[in-house]
Amino acid sequence: MAVNKQKIMIVDDDNNIAELVSLYLIKECFDTQIFNDGESALEALDSYEPNLILLDLMLPGIDGYQVCREVRAKGNIPIIMLSAKGEVFDKVLGLELGADDYMEKPFDSKELVARVKSVLRRYKTVSEPVKETAEKRVEYPDLVINRTNYSVLYMGKNVDMPPKELELLYFLASSPNHVFTREQLLDQIWGYEYMGDTRTVDVHIKRLREKINDHDAWKISTIWGIGYKFEVRA
């Protein structure tokens, strides 16, 4: 019986690195396609329909940041950014644009494969039918967060958001008025295997606030020097 392999789009102008990454992924039963510039990758997006994109930042022509913007404008394909730039600013910018993870070059190929599998696991719930019987959802005035089918209804309209944003919102809203540190949120949402820092939480809170405004009955509050809480007003 044929097995449908998950497809990984590798976008990197260094063909030696791209071929090495492809080799490791093929060994793990992934299907891969390599693109050496952002323009050709974007052109092939609809025809190849990747399950995940490995995206180098320093590309000829259209850079990785712009590719990320255009991919995000089309949908929620998982993106792991690859870059020799290790500055915090570059990481935060990549995450703000919608990347799901960020790895510095040079990287260990086995770790990269592990990151790919981790990100795909987080997206799996969105694409496959949920088998659990008890629906996980929280409701507030003008806000319904459903963790079972990964949907958010805000002011009567569906809000499109990647899994990690939804999981963060659901986790906070499930414990109203409880203050969580950034470290606690990082551990709960991204898990021990995630190698990022607490700025990841700040980036995702910012993205949530851009999509969901404060309500008279609730809001996402910053507790300075500590973390965040989902504040419910009496």
Steps between C-alpha positions, in 0.01 A plus 500: 500500500641838400577742778443870448825661606502842662657755269777736606593801286867593552578858397874573519747649252780282640431181307747296706308574821167446326609161363628389841177602672301327226700179547428490873129567444469236228654247740215589737246425224421859404458619143715807423544762231786749493471860381800732487308829498181638649327579172509143368387369840197729502413401143503131599304546822158414358616210284728333757276569802769449768416393853790712629753750364865523603582858409842664485497874568785609273364421154574663164224730380208459739640442849366250753309764694298596192442135410369445852263797465360370173461143626318628810270711283389178329459276805653325798766275351757437777829686449838440661746779425868420448761773530861577580361808675483422870398839632189517719355767268514265201336218696223723633436649155473153350253391766298819466463433129351161579786251514440203729863443592845646430833318472846651474757375251701288535249258648496132576301314237350259752376793710348656189311178424377493861379861469320416175320209664413711804344782294308252284361331811363833620325556168370144472192567711388768259505280191373170643164417654499524876412172667444618855139508612511777759513838327763733639372854480473812708242772449487866598286785369577533126776238521494121455831308494464139390808287563334193350455627145754786531264786433452844651177693469539869585219755468306245297780442248756223462855615570777323311802426720782245505477216756749645747314831521173318558655269760646796686167683499311187608746429781475853640121518462459160669643648821346847524681754720788257557843655441746287302867579458651499153698190594183316603326592176804401293507161671123443474456600136834422337625227734841404627625414150466859380833680490371859479492768768222680688478772233309242299212539748505880465488474121198269509317717755556797269354308207197396707435861599512604135219254424295527821440837663432553871137444593294664773474158668854368444847575368852359477693689768873549535632460853820698476811311598309173533290395203137498386147415604157480342321760711127459547320805630211474742 
